[in-house]
Protein backbone atom coordinates (compact mmCIF):
# COMPACT_ATOMS: atom_id res chain seq x y z
CA UNK A 1 0.00 0.00 0.00
CA UNK A 2 1.40 3.39 -0.99
CA UNK A 3 2.13 6.13 1.54
CA UNK A 4 -0.20 9.08 1.98
CA UNK A 5 1.32 12.47 1.18
CA UNK A 6 0.32 14.35 4.35
CA UNK A 7 1.56 17.91 3.88
CA UNK A 8 3.48 17.15 0.67
CA UNK A 9 2.51 19.34 -2.29
CA UNK A 10 5.39 18.87 -4.74
CA UNK A 11 4.37 16.73 -7.72
CA UNK A 12 7.83 15.27 -8.30
CA UNK A 13 8.21 14.26 -4.64
CA UNK A 14 4.83 12.52 -4.64
CA UNK A 15 5.54 10.57 -7.83
CA UNK A 16 9.16 9.62 -7.07
CA UNK A 17 8.44 9.03 -3.38
CA UNK A 18 5.87 6.32 -4.16
CA UNK A 19 3.04 8.26 -2.57
CA UNK A 20 -0.63 7.58 -3.29
CA UNK A 21 -1.65 9.95 -6.09
CA UNK A 22 -5.13 10.73 -7.37
CA UNK A 23 -4.53 11.40 -11.07
CA UNK A 24 -5.35 15.01 -11.88
CA UNK A 25 -3.02 15.30 -14.87
CA UNK A 26 -5.90 16.06 -17.27
CA UNK A 27 -5.81 19.48 -15.61
CA UNK A 28 -2.88 20.07 -18.01
CA UNK A 29 -5.12 19.28 -21.00
CA UNK A 30 -7.80 21.65 -19.71
CA UNK A 31 -5.23 24.45 -19.35
CA UNK A 32 -3.93 23.91 -22.88
CA UNK A 33 -7.45 23.76 -24.33
CA UNK A 34 -8.45 27.09 -22.82
CA UNK A 35 -7.98 30.05 -25.16
CA UNK A 36 -7.33 32.40 -22.25
CA UNK A 37 -3.76 33.69 -22.08
CA UNK A 38 -3.97 34.08 -18.29
CA UNK A 39 -6.12 31.93 -16.01
CA UNK A 40 -7.03 32.65 -12.41
CA UNK A 41 -8.45 29.58 -10.63
CA UNK A 42 -9.49 30.36 -7.02
CA UNK A 43 -10.26 27.50 -4.64
CA UNK A 44 -10.37 27.14 -0.82
CA UNK A 45 -7.09 26.56 0.99
CA UNK A 46 -5.59 23.06 0.98
CA UNK A 47 -7.65 21.86 -1.95
CA UNK A 48 -4.65 20.80 -4.06
CA UNK A 49 -3.79 24.12 -5.71
CA UNK A 50 -0.05 23.96 -5.01
CA UNK A 51 0.18 20.34 -6.17
CA UNK A 52 -1.58 21.14 -9.45
CA UNK A 53 0.56 24.21 -10.14
CA UNK A 54 3.66 22.17 -9.30
CA UNK A 55 2.48 19.53 -11.78
CA UNK A 56 2.22 22.18 -14.52
CA UNK A 57 5.79 23.26 -13.77
CA UNK A 58 7.21 19.76 -14.24
CA UNK A 59 5.15 19.23 -17.39
CA UNK A 60 6.16 22.40 -19.19
CA UNK A 61 9.69 23.02 -17.91
CA UNK A 62 12.45 22.79 -20.55
CA UNK A 63 15.14 23.49 -17.97
CA UNK A 64 15.23 20.84 -15.24
CA UNK A 65 16.95 22.14 -12.12
CA UNK A 66 19.55 19.35 -12.27
CA UNK A 67 20.99 20.74 -15.54
CA UNK A 68 22.83 23.97 -16.33
CA UNK A 69 21.71 24.97 -19.81
CA UNK A 70 23.74 26.81 -22.37
CA UNK A 71 22.24 29.23 -24.90
CA UNK A 72 20.87 27.41 -27.89
CA UNK A 73 22.08 24.01 -26.66
CA UNK A 74 19.56 21.36 -25.70
CA UNK A 75 20.80 19.44 -22.71
CA UNK A 76 21.09 15.65 -23.14
CA UNK A 77 18.19 13.96 -21.40
CA UNK A 78 16.77 17.26 -20.14
CA UNK A 79 13.43 16.72 -21.86
CA UNK A 80 13.08 13.24 -20.40
CA UNK A 81 14.03 14.17 -16.83
CA UNK A 82 10.50 15.28 -15.99
CA UNK A 83 8.71 13.32 -18.71
CA UNK A 84 9.21 10.16 -16.69
CA UNK A 85 7.10 11.65 -13.90
CA UNK A 86 4.03 11.36 -16.11
CA UNK A 87 4.49 7.76 -17.17
CA UNK A 88 1.22 5.85 -16.87
CA UNK A 89 -0.82 8.96 -16.01
CA UNK A 90 -3.85 10.18 -17.94
CA UNK A 91 -2.11 13.03 -19.77
CA UNK A 92 0.10 10.53 -21.59
CA UNK A 93 -2.96 9.22 -23.41
CA UNK A 94 -4.46 12.63 -24.20
CA UNK A 95 -2.86 12.91 -27.64
CA UNK A 96 0.26 14.24 -29.33
CA UNK A 97 -1.09 17.81 -29.38
CA UNK A 98 -0.64 17.77 -25.61
CA UNK A 99 2.37 15.52 -25.01
CA UNK A 100 4.39 17.42 -27.61
CA UNK A 101 4.26 20.45 -25.31
CA UNK A 102 6.02 18.56 -22.53
CA UNK A 103 9.40 20.02 -21.64
CA UNK A 104 9.16 22.77 -24.25
CA UNK A 105 8.94 26.02 -22.27
CA UNK A 106 10.96 28.00 -19.72
CA UNK A 107 8.93 28.30 -16.53
CA UNK A 108 8.68 30.92 -13.78
CA UNK A 109 7.15 29.31 -10.69
CA UNK A 110 6.36 31.24 -7.50
CA UNK A 111 4.26 30.18 -4.52
CA UNK A 112 3.21 32.79 -1.98
CA UNK A 113 1.43 30.28 0.27
CA UNK A 114 3.79 30.71 3.24
CA UNK A 115 3.95 34.52 3.24
CA UNK A 116 1.62 35.40 6.11
CA UNK A 117 3.67 37.93 8.05
CA UNK A 118 2.52 40.18 10.93
CA UNK A 119 3.85 43.44 9.43
CA UNK A 120 4.56 44.97 6.03
CA UNK A 121 8.34 45.20 6.41
CA UNK A 122 8.68 41.46 7.11
CA UNK A 123 6.20 40.62 4.37
CA UNK A 124 8.11 42.62 1.78
CA UNK A 125 11.39 41.03 2.83
CA UNK A 126 9.93 37.53 2.48
CA UNK A 127 8.60 38.40 -0.98
CA UNK A 128 12.05 39.66 -1.95
CA UNK A 129 13.55 36.36 -0.78
CA UNK A 130 10.98 34.43 -2.81
CA UNK A 131 11.83 36.40 -5.95
CA UNK A 132 15.54 36.02 -5.19
CA UNK A 133 15.13 32.23 -5.04
CA UNK A 134 13.50 32.12 -8.47
CA UNK A 135 16.19 34.38 -9.96
CA UNK A 136 18.90 32.13 -8.49
CA UNK A 137 17.37 29.15 -10.34
CA UNK A 138 18.12 31.05 -13.53
CA UNK A 139 21.48 32.55 -12.59
CA UNK A 140 22.98 30.89 -15.68
CA UNK A 141 21.59 33.92 -17.51
CA UNK A 142 24.51 35.90 -16.08
CA UNK A 143 27.02 33.66 -17.86
CA UNK A 144 25.80 34.16 -21.40
CA UNK A 145 25.04 37.07 -23.70
CA UNK A 146 21.31 37.18 -23.03
CA UNK A 147 21.62 40.12 -20.62
CA UNK A 148 22.84 43.60 -21.40
CA UNK A 149 25.26 45.17 -18.87
CA UNK A 150 22.54 47.17 -17.10
CA UNK A 151 20.30 44.13 -17.02
CA UNK A 152 23.06 42.08 -15.42
CA UNK A 153 23.41 44.74 -12.71
CA UNK A 154 19.66 44.62 -12.13
CA UNK A 155 19.74 40.81 -11.97
CA UNK A 156 22.55 40.88 -9.39
CA UNK A 157 20.72 43.45 -7.22
CA UNK A 158 17.72 41.11 -7.12
CA UNK A 159 19.73 38.03 -6.11
CA UNK A 160 21.76 40.02 -3.56
CA UNK A 161 18.55 41.46 -2.00
CA UNK A 162 19.79 44.97 -2.73
CA UNK A 163 17.06 46.09 -5.13
CA UNK A 164 14.52 48.73 -4.16
CA UNK A 165 10.77 48.04 -3.94
CA UNK A 166 10.15 49.26 -7.48
CA UNK A 167 12.76 46.88 -8.89
CA UNK A 168 11.14 43.92 -7.16
CA UNK A 169 7.76 45.06 -8.48
CA UNK A 170 9.28 44.93 -11.99
CA UNK A 171 11.15 41.67 -11.41
CA UNK A 172 8.49 39.34 -12.87
CA UNK A 173 8.32 41.30 -16.12
CA UNK A 174 12.11 41.41 -16.50
CA UNK A 175 12.64 37.71 -15.78
CA UNK A 176 9.96 36.93 -18.35
CA UNK A 177 11.81 38.99 -20.97
CA UNK A 178 15.21 37.54 -20.05
CA UNK A 179 14.05 33.93 -20.35
CA UNK A 180 12.23 34.58 -23.61
CA UNK A 181 15.34 36.14 -25.09
CA UNK A 182 17.61 33.34 -23.84
CA UNK A 183 15.53 30.39 -25.07
CA UNK A 184 13.80 32.01 -28.02
CA UNK A 185 10.54 30.61 -26.63
CA UNK A 186 7.53 32.04 -24.90
CA UNK A 187 7.48 31.58 -21.13
CA UNK A 188 5.04 29.89 -18.74
CA UNK A 189 4.27 31.89 -15.55
CA UNK A 190 2.84 29.91 -12.62
CA UNK A 191 1.88 31.77 -9.45
CA UNK A 192 0.43 29.81 -6.55
CA UNK A 193 -1.64 31.33 -3.72
CA UNK A 194 -1.12 34.85 -5.01
CA UNK A 195 -3.50 36.27 -2.40
CA UNK A 196 -1.99 34.72 0.77
CA UNK A 197 -0.02 37.93 1.58
CA UNK A 198 -3.16 39.97 0.82
CA UNK A 199 -5.15 38.10 3.48
CA UNK A 200 -2.27 38.59 5.92
CA UNK A 201 -2.25 42.29 5.09
CA UNK A 202 -5.97 42.51 5.74
CA UNK A 203 -5.52 40.74 9.08
CA UNK A 204 -2.51 42.78 10.19
CA UNK A 205 -3.11 46.29 8.93
CA UNK A 206 -0.97 46.58 5.77
CA UNK A 207 -3.68 45.86 3.20
CA UNK A 208 -3.04 48.94 1.04
CA UNK A 209 0.71 48.29 0.88
CA UNK A 210 0.39 44.66 -0.22
CA UNK A 211 -2.39 45.45 -2.70
CA UNK A 212 -0.20 48.10 -4.32
CA UNK A 213 2.83 45.80 -4.56
CA UNK A 214 0.84 42.82 -5.86
CA UNK A 215 -0.93 44.91 -8.50
CA UNK A 216 2.35 46.30 -9.86
CA UNK A 217 4.15 42.94 -9.67
CA UNK A 218 1.45 40.97 -11.52
CA UNK A 219 0.56 43.59 -14.10
CA UNK A 220 4.25 43.94 -15.01
CA UNK A 221 4.54 40.25 -15.84
CA UNK A 222 1.06 39.62 -17.26
CA UNK A 223 -0.12 42.82 -18.95
CA UNK A 224 0.69 43.37 -22.63
CA UNK A 225 3.32 40.60 -22.61
CA UNK A 226 1.83 38.51 -25.41
CA UNK A 227 5.06 38.28 -27.36
CA UNK A 228 6.85 36.81 -24.32
CA UNK A 229 4.14 34.84 -22.53
CA UNK A 230 2.75 31.45 -23.52
CA UNK A 231 0.42 30.95 -20.54
CA UNK A 232 -0.03 32.39 -17.07
CA UNK A 233 -1.85 30.35 -14.40
CA UNK A 234 -2.61 31.79 -10.98
CA UNK A 235 -4.30 30.21 -7.99
CA UNK A 236 -5.59 31.71 -4.77
CA UNK A 237 -8.55 31.53 -2.46
CA UNK A 238 -10.58 34.19 -4.24
CA UNK A 239 -10.48 36.85 -6.88
CA UNK A 240 -9.43 40.18 -5.44
CA UNK A 241 -11.48 42.72 -7.36
CA UNK A 242 -10.26 43.88 -10.76
CA UNK A 243 -9.72 47.50 -9.70
CA UNK A 244 -7.54 46.36 -6.79
CA UNK A 245 -5.10 43.95 -8.45
CA UNK A 246 -6.11 42.82 -11.94
CA UNK A 247 -6.72 46.22 -13.52
CA UNK A 248 -5.83 46.24 -17.18
CA UNK A 249 -5.59 42.45 -17.61
CA UNK A 250 -8.06 42.12 -20.46
CA UNK A 251 -6.81 38.64 -21.28
CA UNK A 252 -7.69 37.21 -17.85
CA UNK A 253 -10.05 34.25 -17.52
CA UNK A 254 -11.44 33.70 -14.00
CA UNK A 255 -12.82 30.31 -12.99
CA UNK A 256 -14.12 30.29 -9.42
CA UNK A 257 -15.67 27.27 -7.71
CA UNK A 258 -19.02 28.42 -9.14
CA UNK A 259 -17.79 27.79 -12.70
CA UNK A 260 -18.13 24.47 -14.50
CA UNK A 261 -14.56 24.64 -15.81
CA UNK A 262 -11.96 22.70 -13.77
CA UNK A 263 -14.75 21.55 -11.42
CA UNK A 264 -13.21 18.11 -10.83
CA UNK A 265 -9.54 19.12 -10.77
CA UNK A 266 -9.29 20.40 -7.17
CA UNK A 267 -10.43 18.16 -4.32
CA UNK A 268 -11.66 14.58 -4.70
CA UNK A 269 -14.78 13.52 -6.57
CA UNK A 270 -17.17 10.88 -5.23
CA UNK A 271 -15.74 8.23 -7.58
CA UNK A 272 -12.20 9.04 -6.47
CA UNK A 273 -13.23 8.83 -2.81
CA UNK A 274 -14.88 5.44 -3.28
CA UNK A 275 -11.69 4.09 -4.83
CA UNK A 276 -9.51 5.56 -2.07
CA UNK A 277 -11.65 4.09 0.69
CA UNK A 278 -11.53 0.68 -1.00
CA UNK A 279 -7.76 0.94 -1.52
CA UNK A 280 -7.26 1.66 2.17
CA UNK A 281 -9.80 -0.94 3.33
CA UNK A 282 -12.20 1.49 5.00
CA UNK A 283 -15.06 1.54 2.51
CA UNK A 284 -17.40 0.55 5.35
CA UNK A 285 -16.92 4.10 6.69
CA UNK A 286 -18.15 5.80 3.52
CA UNK A 287 -21.23 7.28 5.24
CA UNK A 288 -19.16 8.87 8.03
CA UNK A 289 -16.62 10.20 5.56
CA UNK A 290 -19.43 11.71 3.50
CA UNK A 291 -21.02 13.34 6.53
CA UNK A 292 -17.75 14.86 7.71
CA UNK A 293 -15.89 15.85 4.54
CA UNK A 294 -18.32 15.91 1.62
CA UNK A 295 -20.72 18.63 0.62
CA UNK A 296 -18.75 21.03 -1.57
CA UNK A 297 -20.32 21.83 -4.93
CA UNK A 298 -17.74 22.99 -7.48
CA UNK A 299 -19.54 23.69 -10.74
CA UNK A 300 -21.40 20.45 -11.49
CA UNK A 301 -19.24 18.22 -9.28
CA UNK A 302 -19.66 17.11 -5.69
CA UNK A 303 -16.24 17.47 -4.07
CA UNK A 304 -14.61 16.15 -0.90
CA UNK A 305 -12.00 18.07 1.07
CA UNK A 306 -8.65 16.45 0.06
CA UNK A 307 -6.64 17.62 3.07
CA UNK A 308 -9.10 16.11 5.51
CA UNK A 309 -9.47 12.88 3.53
CA UNK A 310 -5.71 12.30 3.41
CA UNK A 311 -5.30 13.04 7.11
CA UNK A 312 -8.26 10.81 7.97
CA UNK A 313 -6.85 7.88 5.97
CA UNK A 314 -3.38 8.43 7.44
CA UNK A 315 -4.65 8.36 11.02
CA UNK A 316 -4.39 5.23 13.14
CA UNK A 317 -7.84 5.42 14.74
CA UNK A 318 -9.78 6.45 11.61
CA UNK A 319 -12.02 8.69 13.69
CA UNK A 320 -13.43 11.67 11.76
CA UNK A 321 -11.93 14.89 13.10
CA UNK A 322 -11.87 18.54 11.96
CA UNK A 323 -8.50 18.40 10.18
CA UNK A 324 -9.05 21.21 7.67
CA UNK A 325 -10.56 23.84 9.94
CA UNK A 326 -7.78 23.37 12.49
CA UNK A 327 -4.95 24.02 10.03
CA UNK A 328 -5.33 27.73 9.66
CA UNK A 329 -5.90 30.98 11.44
CA UNK A 330 -9.66 31.54 11.24
CA UNK A 331 -9.38 35.07 12.60
CA UNK A 332 -10.89 36.69 9.51
CA UNK A 333 -13.92 34.41 9.62
CA UNK A 334 -14.41 34.77 13.36
CA UNK A 335 -13.95 38.55 13.39
CA UNK A 336 -16.34 39.00 10.47
CA UNK A 337 -19.04 36.83 11.99
CA UNK A 338 -18.74 37.71 15.67
CA UNK A 339 -18.52 41.42 14.89
CA UNK A 340 -21.95 41.50 13.31
CA UNK A 341 -25.33 41.96 14.94
CA UNK A 342 -28.05 39.66 16.17
CA UNK A 343 -29.53 39.20 12.67
CA UNK A 344 -26.34 37.53 11.47
CA UNK A 345 -26.16 35.34 14.58
CA UNK A 346 -29.70 34.19 13.81
CA UNK A 347 -28.63 33.28 10.26
CA UNK A 348 -25.63 31.38 11.61
CA UNK A 349 -27.94 29.42 13.87
CA UNK A 350 -30.13 28.60 10.86
CA UNK A 351 -27.08 27.29 9.03
CA UNK A 352 -25.96 25.21 12.01
CA UNK A 353 -29.40 23.62 12.18
CA UNK A 354 -28.86 22.41 8.62
CA UNK A 355 -31.04 25.03 6.96
CA UNK A 356 -30.12 27.12 3.90
CA UNK A 357 -30.16 30.87 3.49
CA UNK A 358 -30.42 32.86 0.24
CA UNK A 359 -27.82 35.56 -0.41
CA UNK A 360 -26.53 37.66 -3.28
CA UNK A 361 -22.97 36.74 -4.28
CA UNK A 362 -20.39 39.02 -5.93
CA UNK A 363 -17.41 36.99 -7.13
CA UNK A 364 -15.15 40.07 -7.09
CA UNK A 365 -13.88 40.56 -3.54
CA UNK A 366 -12.66 43.84 -2.06
CA UNK A 367 -11.47 42.62 1.34
CA UNK A 368 -11.61 45.96 3.10
CA UNK A 369 -15.29 46.24 2.16
CA UNK A 370 -16.25 42.78 3.45
CA UNK A 371 -17.46 44.21 6.76
CA UNK A 372 -19.49 46.89 4.96
CA UNK A 373 -21.22 44.89 2.22
CA UNK A 374 -23.30 41.84 3.09
CA UNK A 375 -22.86 40.26 -0.36
CA UNK A 376 -19.05 40.32 0.06
CA UNK A 377 -19.26 38.72 3.51
CA UNK A 378 -21.21 35.75 2.16
CA UNK A 379 -18.98 35.60 -0.95
CA UNK A 380 -15.93 35.45 1.31
CA UNK A 381 -17.39 32.52 3.26
CA UNK A 382 -18.45 30.71 0.08
CA UNK A 383 -15.14 31.11 -1.76
CA UNK A 384 -13.18 30.27 1.38
CA UNK A 385 -14.87 26.88 1.75
CA UNK A 386 -16.96 27.76 4.79
CA UNK A 387 -20.23 27.51 2.84
CA UNK A 388 -21.48 25.65 -0.21
CA UNK A 389 -24.00 26.68 -2.85
CA UNK A 390 -27.01 24.42 -3.33
CA UNK A 391 -28.99 26.40 -5.90
CA UNK A 392 -29.27 29.80 -7.56
CA UNK A 393 -31.68 32.20 -9.20
CA UNK A 394 -31.32 35.48 -11.08
CA UNK A 395 -33.48 38.39 -9.92
CA UNK A 396 -35.09 39.80 -13.09
CA UNK A 397 -35.38 43.30 -11.64
CA UNK A 398 -31.81 43.84 -10.39
CA UNK A 399 -30.00 41.24 -12.48
CA UNK A 400 -28.28 39.99 -9.33
CA UNK A 401 -27.65 36.27 -8.84
CA UNK A 402 -28.85 34.86 -5.53
CA UNK A 403 -27.47 31.59 -4.20
CA UNK A 404 -28.84 29.19 -1.64
CA UNK A 405 -26.03 28.69 0.89
CA UNK A 406 -25.50 25.95 3.47
CA UNK A 407 -22.74 24.52 5.66
CA UNK A 408 -20.93 21.82 3.65
CA UNK A 409 -20.32 19.18 6.31
CA UNK A 410 -19.76 18.33 9.97
CA UNK A 411 -16.14 19.47 9.90
CA UNK A 412 -16.95 23.01 8.80
CA UNK A 413 -19.92 23.08 11.18
CA UNK A 414 -17.44 22.92 14.07
CA UNK A 415 -16.10 26.34 13.03
CA UNK A 416 -19.53 27.94 13.33
CA UNK A 417 -20.45 26.23 16.58
CA UNK A 418 -17.09 27.34 17.98
CA UNK A 419 -17.86 30.96 17.12
CA UNK A 420 -21.31 30.76 18.69
CA UNK A 421 -19.82 28.94 21.67
CA UNK A 422 -17.24 31.66 22.26
CA UNK A 423 -19.95 34.32 21.95
CA UNK A 424 -22.05 32.73 24.68
CA UNK A 425 -19.07 31.71 26.84
CA UNK A 426 -18.19 35.39 27.26
CA UNK A 427 -21.68 35.92 28.63
CA UNK A 428 -22.48 32.80 30.65
CA UNK A 429 -20.70 29.97 32.40
CA UNK A 430 -20.58 26.73 30.40
CA UNK A 431 -21.68 24.80 33.47
CA UNK A 432 -24.97 26.72 33.66
CA UNK A 433 -25.64 26.10 29.99
CA UNK A 434 -24.95 22.37 30.37
CA UNK A 435 -27.29 22.11 33.37
CA UNK A 436 -30.03 23.94 31.46
CA UNK A 437 -29.78 21.70 28.39
CA UNK A 438 -29.59 18.50 30.46
CA UNK A 439 -32.72 19.57 32.36
CA UNK A 440 -34.50 20.02 29.04
CA UNK A 441 -33.40 16.62 27.72
CA UNK A 442 -34.45 14.96 31.00
CA UNK A 443 -37.81 16.73 31.04
CA UNK A 444 -37.11 18.72 34.24
CA UNK A 445 -39.02 21.84 33.21
CA UNK A 446 -38.71 23.62 36.57
CA UNK A 447 -34.91 23.39 36.50
CA UNK A 448 -34.88 24.36 32.82
CA UNK A 449 -36.91 27.49 33.65
CA UNK A 450 -34.56 28.40 36.50
CA UNK A 451 -31.41 28.05 34.38
CA UNK A 452 -32.96 29.84 31.39
CA UNK A 453 -33.66 32.80 33.66
CA UNK A 454 -29.98 32.91 34.64
CA UNK A 455 -28.91 32.77 30.99
CA UNK A 456 -31.27 35.59 29.99
CA UNK A 457 -30.00 37.80 32.80
CA UNK A 458 -26.41 37.12 31.79
CA UNK A 459 -26.82 37.61 28.04
CA UNK A 460 -29.31 40.41 27.55
CA UNK A 461 -29.38 44.06 28.39
CA UNK A 462 -32.61 46.03 28.17
CA UNK A 463 -31.37 47.45 24.86
CA UNK A 464 -31.28 44.07 23.15
CA UNK A 465 -35.00 43.72 22.52
CA UNK A 466 -35.96 46.40 20.01
CA UNK A 467 -39.55 46.32 18.79
CA UNK A 468 -39.75 42.54 18.41
CA UNK A 469 -38.83 40.87 21.72
CA UNK A 470 -40.36 37.53 20.65
CA UNK A 471 -37.86 37.27 17.76
CA UNK A 472 -34.95 38.17 20.02
CA UNK A 473 -35.81 35.49 22.59
CA UNK A 474 -36.61 33.01 19.84
CA UNK A 475 -33.12 33.57 18.36
CA UNK A 476 -31.49 33.24 21.79
CA UNK A 477 -33.11 29.91 22.64
CA UNK A 478 -32.52 28.55 19.11
CA UNK A 479 -28.87 29.49 19.48
CA UNK A 480 -28.56 27.77 22.84
CA UNK A 481 -30.10 24.60 21.43
CA UNK A 482 -27.25 24.28 18.91
CA UNK A 483 -25.34 22.36 21.57
CA UNK A 484 -27.74 19.43 21.47
CA UNK A 485 -27.62 19.17 17.65
CA UNK A 486 -25.61 15.94 17.83
CA UNK A 487 -28.44 14.15 19.63
CA UNK A 488 -31.48 16.21 18.60
CA UNK A 489 -32.76 17.83 15.44
CA UNK A 490 -33.81 21.42 16.13
CA UNK A 491 -36.27 23.02 13.71
CA UNK A 492 -37.57 26.56 13.67
CA UNK A 493 -40.59 28.21 12.06
CA UNK A 494 -41.71 25.13 10.11
CA UNK A 495 -45.20 23.90 9.23
CA UNK A 496 -46.76 21.12 11.28
CA UNK A 497 -50.41 20.39 11.81
CA UNK A 498 -52.40 23.52 10.98
CA UNK A 499 -49.73 26.18 11.39
CA UNK A 500 -46.08 27.10 11.94
CA UNK A 501 -44.51 26.30 15.29
CA UNK A 502 -41.71 28.42 16.78
CA UNK A 503 -39.30 25.62 17.73
CA UNK A 504 -39.49 21.84 17.54
CA UNK A 505 -36.90 19.53 19.15
CA UNK A 506 -36.83 16.06 17.66
CA UNK A 507 -34.68 13.50 19.50
CA UNK A 508 -32.68 11.14 17.28
CA UNK A 509 -33.38 8.48 19.91
CA UNK A 510 -37.15 8.08 19.64
CA UNK A 511 -37.35 6.95 23.27
CA UNK A 512 -36.40 10.46 24.43
CA UNK A 513 -38.63 13.50 24.85
CA UNK A 514 -39.67 15.60 21.86
CA UNK A 515 -40.69 19.24 22.29
CA UNK A 516 -42.91 21.84 20.68
CA UNK A 517 -42.15 25.36 21.96
CA UNK A 518 -44.18 28.52 21.44
CA UNK A 519 -42.91 32.00 22.44
CA UNK A 520 -44.97 34.92 23.61
CA UNK A 521 -44.13 38.32 25.04
CA UNK A 522 -46.52 39.93 27.49
CA UNK A 523 -48.52 42.67 25.76
CA UNK A 524 -48.74 45.26 28.54
CA UNK A 525 -50.57 47.72 26.29
CA UNK A 526 -53.42 45.21 26.19
CA UNK A 527 -53.29 44.65 29.98
CA UNK A 528 -52.09 41.11 29.34
CA UNK A 529 -50.63 39.16 32.28
CA UNK A 530 -47.94 36.50 32.32
CA UNK A 531 -50.57 33.84 33.08
CA UNK A 532 -52.83 34.81 30.17
CA UNK A 533 -49.87 34.95 27.79
CA UNK A 534 -48.79 31.44 28.89
CA UNK A 535 -52.34 30.14 28.42
CA UNK A 536 -52.57 31.67 24.93
CA UNK A 537 -49.29 30.07 23.88
CA UNK A 538 -50.35 26.62 25.12
CA UNK A 539 -53.80 27.00 23.56
CA UNK A 540 -52.18 27.85 20.21
CA UNK A 541 -50.04 24.68 20.33
CA UNK A 542 -53.14 22.60 20.97
CA UNK A 543 -55.33 24.32 18.39
CA UNK A 544 -52.74 24.13 15.62
CA UNK A 545 -51.69 20.56 16.49
CA UNK A 546 -48.01 21.45 16.18
CA UNK A 547 -47.04 18.05 17.58
CA UNK A 548 -48.15 16.34 14.33
CA UNK A 549 -44.62 16.02 12.92
CA UNK A 550 -43.32 14.52 16.18
CA UNK A 551 -46.10 11.95 16.15
CA UNK A 552 -45.36 11.09 12.52
CA UNK A 553 -41.69 10.62 13.45
CA UNK A 554 -42.67 8.01 16.02
CA UNK A 555 -41.91 10.14 19.09
CA UNK A 556 -44.20 8.95 21.87
CA UNK A 557 -43.08 11.18 24.74
CA UNK A 558 -43.97 14.75 23.71
CA UNK A 559 -43.88 17.92 25.80
CA UNK A 560 -45.53 21.21 24.82
CA UNK A 561 -43.91 24.30 26.28
CA UNK A 562 -44.96 27.92 26.42
CA UNK A 563 -42.09 30.35 27.01
CA UNK A 564 -43.24 33.84 27.91
CA UNK A 565 -41.08 36.94 28.37
CA UNK A 566 -41.81 40.16 30.16
CA UNK A 567 -38.77 42.38 29.87
CA UNK A 568 -35.88 40.29 31.23
CA UNK A 569 -38.21 38.00 33.16
CA UNK A 570 -38.84 34.60 31.60
CA UNK A 571 -41.51 32.01 32.42
CA UNK A 572 -41.88 28.42 31.17
CA UNK A 573 -45.05 26.34 31.47
CA UNK A 574 -46.36 23.03 30.17
CA UNK A 575 -50.04 21.97 30.19
CA UNK A 576 -51.47 20.72 33.46
CA UNK A 577 -51.84 16.95 33.19
CA UNK A 578 -55.27 15.41 33.69
Protein Blocks (a to p, Z undefined) as FASTA:
>chain_A
ZZddehiabfklmmmnopacddfklmmmmmmmpmbfbdcddddehihmmmmmmmmmmmmp
mbdfkbccdehiacehklmmmmmmmgoiaklmnojklmmmgopaccddddfklgccfbfk
lmmmmmmmmmmmmmmmmmmmmmmmmbcfklmmmmmmmmnopacfklmmmmmmmmmmmmmm
mnopacddddehkllmmmmmmmnopmmmmmmmmmmmmmmmmgoplmmpmbdcdddfbdcd
fklmmgoiakbccddfkbmghklmgcjdfklmmmmmmmnopmmmmmmmmmmmgoiaghjb
ccddfklmmmmmmpmnlpacdfklmmccfklmmmmmmmmcfklmmmmmmmmnopacdddd
dfbdcfklmmmpmklmmmmmmmnopaccfbdcddfknopacdddddfblmlmmmmmmmmm
mmmmmmpcfklmmmmmmmmmnopaklmmmmmmmmmmmmpcfklnmmmlmlmmmmmmmmmm
mmmmmmpccdehiaehjbccfbdcddfblkbccdddddddddfknopafklmmmmmmmmm
mmnommlmmmmnopabdcddddddehjaccdddddeZZ
